[in-house]
Amino acid sequence: MTSLSPEARDLPLTTIDGETTTLHDFDGQALLIVNVASRCGLSPQYETLEELQKTYGDRGFSVLGFPSNQFLQELGSEDAIKQYCSTTWGVTFPMFERVKVNGKSAHPLYKELKKTPDADGKAGRVTWNFEKFLVTPDGEVHRFRPRTVPDAPEVIAAIEDALPRAAA
């Protein structure tokens, strides 16, 4: 497990609506950062990601969706992506502009996140769409590969561990 550097929280991010922000806007929250794609066989994960947002959002959790066409399965514009996510999956969690997740021109946030090894101890390249990085409020990063569904027991356990206990 690695930690997200303080500098990574300062990196400029552009929302799908073209506004500039940073991870500081989400300070104190557990963040599930996911590279998403609209035309991927794993796109149904959008529905589960939205369920996680609704289940844990009021406890200090947010999904952050980063569309990527790195695997040639994303729509051609932010407007098309936004409409697809909203109308097809009811996405309400924050979405960002398309980014590259691998290679020399990978977004600096992804360059940082990819230093984190997965459960098998492997760091490095994002292997496909819907790779998930859980960043805890104190900056610990947990990595889950694309075929690990968002509501897998290990993902839920990591989210629960990162959040304050729910009121009884």
C-alpha positions as a Python dict, from the first residue, in 0.01 Angstrom:
ca = {
    (1, 'M'): (0, 0, 0),
    (2, 'T'): (122, 348, -79),
    (3, 'S'): (19, 698, 17),
    (4, 'L'): (-87, 978, -213),
    (5, 'S'): (170, 1255, -194),
    (6, 'P'): (58, 1596, -68),
    (7, 'E'): (164, 1735, -407),
    (8, 'A'): (-82, 1505, -583),
    (9, 'R'): (-369, 1673, -396),
    (10, 'D'): (-257, 2003, -554),
    (11, 'L'): (-265, 1877, -913),
    (12, 'P'): (-513, 2068, -1128),
    (13, 'L'): (-810, 1861, -1241),
    (14, 'T'): (-1072, 1968, -1493),
    (15, 'T'): (-1433, 1864, -1436),
    (16, 'I'): (-1645, 1736, -1721),
    (17, 'D'): (-1804, 2084, -1722),
    (18, 'G'): (-1466, 2251, -1776),
    (19, 'E'): (-1411, 2385, -1423),
    (20, 'T'): (-1069, 2359, -1260),
    (21, 'T'): (-1041, 2192, -921),
    (22, 'T'): (-803, 1978, -714),
    (23, 'L'): (-840, 1684, -479),
    (24, 'H'): (-837, 1941, -196),
    (25, 'D'): (-1205, 1998, -277),
    (26, 'F'): (-1256, 1645, -142),
    (27, 'D'): (-1035, 1671, 168),
    (28, 'G'): (-1153, 1447, 450),
    (29, 'Q'): (-1333, 1211, 213),
    (30, 'A'): (-1261, 859, 95),
    (31, 'L'): (-1234, 874, -285),
    (32, 'L'): (-1282, 591, -532),
    (33, 'I'): (-1099, 716, -843),
    (34, 'V'): (-1199, 518, -1152),
    (35, 'N'): (-1098, 543, -1518),
    (36, 'V'): (-1428, 493, -1696),
    (37, 'A'): (-1535, 431, -2057),
    (38, 'S'): (-1880, 442, -2207),
    (39, 'R'): (-1840, 174, -2473),
    (40, 'C'): (-1668, -88, -2260),
    (41, 'G'): (-1804, -429, -2165),
    (42, 'L'): (-1742, -324, -1804),
    (43, 'S'): (-1967, -13, -1838),
    (44, 'P'): (-2239, -172, -1620),
    (45, 'Q'): (-2000, -99, -1331),
    (46, 'Y'): (-2130, 260, -1360),
    (47, 'E'): (-2453, 139, -1197),
    (48, 'T'): (-2269, -13, -901),
    (49, 'L'): (-2043, 290, -867),
    (50, 'E'): (-2355, 508, -845),
    (51, 'E'): (-2499, 273, -579),
    (52, 'L'): (-2179, 315, -376),
    (53, 'Q'): (-2209, 693, -414),
    (54, 'K'): (-2566, 683, -280),
    (55, 'T'): (-2485, 437, -1),
    (56, 'Y'): (-2172, 607, 133),
    (57, 'G'): (-2190, 966, 6),
    (58, 'D'): (-2334, 1106, 329),
    (59, 'R'): (-2053, 938, 527),
    (60, 'G'): (-1772, 1122, 346),
    (61, 'F'): (-1723, 913, 33),
    (62, 'S'): (-1721, 1001, -334),
    (63, 'V'): (-1662, 822, -659),
    (64, 'L'): (-1457, 1032, -904),
    (65, 'G'): (-1496, 925, -1266),
    (66, 'F'): (-1215, 994, -1512),
    (67, 'P'): (-1319, 905, -1868),
    (68, 'S'): (-1033, 772, -2076),
    (69, 'N'): (-1013, 678, -2441),
    (70, 'Q'): (-677, 508, -2383),
    (71, 'F'): (-838, 173, -2468),
    (72, 'L'): (-1043, 321, -2756),
    (73, 'Q'): (-1382, 274, -2590),
    (74, 'E'): (-1484, 626, -2487),
    (75, 'L'): (-1717, 868, -2659),
    (76, 'G'): (-1575, 1163, -2852),
    (77, 'S'): (-1672, 1458, -2633),
    (78, 'E'): (-1728, 1549, -2271),
    (79, 'D'): (-2088, 1645, -2352),
    (80, 'A'): (-2158, 1303, -2505),
    (81, 'I'): (-1996, 1127, -2206),
    (82, 'K'): (-2192, 1338, -1958),
    (83, 'Q'): (-2522, 1271, -2135),
    (84, 'Y'): (-2453, 898, -2165),
    (85, 'C'): (-2359, 861, -1798),
    (86, 'S'): (-2658, 1061, -1680),
    (87, 'T'): (-2926, 908, -1902),
    (88, 'T'): (-2801, 549, -1915),
    (89, 'W'): (-2669, 499, -1561),
    (90, 'G'): (-2808, 793, -1358),
    (91, 'V'): (-2457, 901, -1261),
    (92, 'T'): (-2450, 1181, -1002),
    (93, 'F'): (-2091, 1144, -880),
    (94, 'P'): (-1828, 1393, -1002),
    (95, 'M'): (-1696, 1331, -1351),
    (96, 'F'): (-1386, 1483, -1507),
    (97, 'E'): (-1256, 1552, -1855),
    (98, 'R'): (-1104, 1267, -2054),
    (99, 'V'): (-751, 1179, -1944),
    (100, 'K'): (-475, 943, -2045),
    (101, 'V'): (-393, 690, -1775),
    (102, 'N'): (-81, 531, -1925),
    (103, 'G'): (225, 643, -2119),
    (104, 'K'): (431, 960, -2126),
    (105, 'S'): (123, 1182, -2150),
    (106, 'A'): (-65, 1013, -1865),
    (107, 'H'): (-236, 1259, -1632),
    (108, 'P'): (-4, 1340, -1337),
    (109, 'L'): (-265, 1204, -1092),
    (110, 'Y'): (-256, 868, -1267),
    (111, 'K'): (125, 873, -1275),
    (112, 'E'): (107, 898, -896),
    (113, 'L'): (-175, 644, -847),
    (114, 'K'): (-3, 378, -1061),
    (115, 'K'): (280, 355, -806),
    (116, 'T'): (35, 164, -586),
    (117, 'P'): (52, -216, -609),
    (118, 'D'): (-264, -425, -637),
    (119, 'A'): (-348, -722, -411),
    (120, 'D'): (-91, -933, -599),
    (121, 'G'): (183, -675, -540),
    (122, 'K'): (186, -546, -898),
    (123, 'A'): (212, -172, -960),
    (124, 'G'): (247, 4, -1295),
    (125, 'R'): (19, 39, -1594),
    (126, 'V'): (-358, 62, -1571),
    (127, 'T'): (-462, -261, -1742),
    (128, 'W'): (-808, -164, -1869),
    (129, 'N'): (-1109, 57, -1809),
    (130, 'F'): (-1266, 65, -1462),
    (131, 'E'): (-945, 21, -1264),
    (132, 'K'): (-1020, 153, -914),
    (133, 'F'): (-802, 342, -667),
    (134, 'L'): (-945, 404, -321),
    (135, 'V'): (-777, 702, -155),
    (136, 'T'): (-855, 716, 217),
    (137, 'P'): (-897, 1049, 399),
    (138, 'D'): (-542, 1012, 536),
    (139, 'G'): (-401, 945, 188),
    (140, 'E'): (-356, 566, 180),
    (141, 'V'): (-415, 423, -166),
    (142, 'H'): (-569, 81, -235),
    (143, 'R'): (-576, -54, -591),
    (144, 'F'): (-840, -278, -744),
    (145, 'R'): (-809, -410, -1099),
    (146, 'P'): (-1087, -363, -1359),
    (147, 'R'): (-1257, -699, -1316),
    (148, 'T'): (-1292, -644, -941),
    (149, 'V'): (-1648, -516, -927),
    (150, 'P'): (-1711, -199, -724),
    (151, 'D'): (-1915, -387, -463),
    (152, 'A'): (-1669, -676, -423),
    (153, 'P'): (-1618, -765, -54),
    (154, 'E'): (-1259, -637, -55),
    (155, 'V'): (-1366, -299, -201),
    (156, 'I'): (-1656, -261, 44),
    (157, 'A'): (-1427, -355, 336),
    (158, 'A'): (-1169, -94, 229),
    (159, 'I'): (-1440, 174, 194),
    (160, 'E'): (-1592, 84, 532),
    (161, 'D'): (-1248, 93, 697),
    (162, 'A'): (-1183, 440, 551),
    (163, 'L'): (-1511, 594, 670),
    (164, 'P'): (-1646, 692, 1010),
    (165, 'R'): (-1880, 431, 1151),
    (166, 'A'): (-2245, 474, 1057),
    (167, 'A'): (-2474, 588, 1335),
    (168, 'A'): (-2675, 300, 1480),
}
